[in-house]
Amino acid sequence: MEERRKNIRLSLGLKARLILAQKVALRGQTRNISVGGAFIELERVPLVRIGDYASLELLGRIKFTCEIIHYNEGGIGLRFDFILIRYYERFKETMLLNSPDRDRMIKELGRWSE
């Protein structure tokens, strides 16, 4: 099967708080994260719909608006939709600190500003 991912995926277990459209708050952690999205591991996955939007908070200090792109019994896959600049700087620092290929990560992060 051909790999469709365009961005470096980092296997980081960051504390996550996900708020679904129904105002349901869930706590979990990232299984992996990239510039474009993340998979959030959860103990229990509630009924969700692909295409719904949610709010995601990482490490209690980085906040995104996200779209649900897939889910399974282990968690929910999200595509990042929006981040305020004050949170983007924190996100950028986290990604650069943990990336095995800093130059490629800088290029991927730069696409957000285009």
C-alpha positions as a printed Julia matrix, in Angstrom:
114×3 Matrix{Float64}:
   0.0    0.0    0.0
   1.38   3.39  -1.0
   2.18   5.85   1.81
  -0.05   8.93   1.45
   1.37  10.94   4.32
   3.28  14.01   3.29
   4.6   15.06   6.69
   7.05  13.59   9.2
   5.15  11.68  11.9
   6.64  11.9   15.38
   5.82   9.13  17.86
   5.19  11.39  20.83
   2.9   10.71  23.77
   1.76  14.26  24.52
  -1.05  14.82  27.0
  -4.17  15.73  25.07
  -7.62  17.11  25.85
 -10.16  16.8   23.06
 -13.48  18.66  23.12
 -16.05  17.35  20.67
 -18.83  19.42  19.12
 -21.3   18.01  21.66
 -19.15  19.63  24.41
 -17.87  16.2   25.46
 -14.35  16.55  26.9
 -11.98  13.58  26.57
  -8.48  13.05  27.93
  -5.85  10.98  26.18
  -2.47  11.27  24.57
  -1.02  11.5   21.11
   0.19   8.28  19.54
   1.75  10.25  16.73
   1.74  13.84  15.56
   2.78  15.75  12.45
   2.49  19.29  11.18
  -0.84  18.33   9.64
  -2.55  16.34  12.37
  -2.43  13.8   15.17
  -3.87  10.52  16.36
  -5.22  10.76  19.9
  -5.32   7.55  21.92
  -8.38   7.28  24.18
  -9.56   4.71  26.7
 -13.06   4.88  25.23
 -13.97   6.37  21.89
 -17.44   7.93  21.81
 -19.63   7.94  18.75
 -18.15  10.54  16.37
 -18.62  11.43  12.72
 -15.91  11.91  10.16
 -15.93  15.55   9.13
 -17.01  16.86  12.53
 -14.85  19.51  14.16
 -13.29  19.44  17.6
 -10.94  21.48  19.78
  -7.63  19.94  20.8
  -5.35  21.07  23.59
  -1.85  19.58  23.89
   0.28  19.77  27.03
  -2.22  22.24  28.44
  -0.69  25.0   26.32
  -1.17  24.4   22.57
  -4.69  24.67  21.11
  -6.04  23.73  17.69
  -9.34  23.48  15.88
  -9.37  20.08  14.13
 -11.41  17.96  11.77
 -12.07  14.3   12.6
 -10.72  12.26   9.68
 -10.92   8.73  11.09
 -11.42   6.76  14.28
 -11.17   3.24  15.63
 -11.44   1.5   19.0
  -8.05   2.98  20.01
  -8.66   6.65  19.32
  -9.41   9.47  16.91
  -7.39  10.78  13.96
  -7.45  14.54  13.49
  -6.42  16.99  10.78
  -5.34  20.36  12.14
  -7.54  23.13  10.78
  -6.58  26.28  12.71
  -4.11  27.45  15.34
  -3.59  30.95  16.77
  -0.09  32.35  16.33
   0.58  32.36  20.09
  -0.01  28.59  20.13
   1.8   28.02  16.85
   5.13  29.17  18.32
   4.82  26.61  21.13
   3.82  23.9   18.66
   6.77  24.75  16.43
   9.21  24.5   19.37
   7.79  21.1   20.37
   8.01  19.71  16.84
  11.55  20.98  16.2
  12.8   19.71  19.55
  11.57  16.18  18.8
  12.15  15.88  15.05
  14.8   13.47  13.71
  15.12  15.67  10.58
  15.16  19.3   11.71
  15.66  20.76   8.19
  12.67  18.87   6.77
  10.55  19.86   9.79
  11.44  23.53   9.26
  10.23  23.23   5.63
   7.0   21.52   6.71
   6.32  24.16   9.37
   7.0   26.88   6.79
   4.11  25.66   4.64
   1.67  26.84   7.32
   2.65  30.42   6.65
   2.12  30.2    2.87
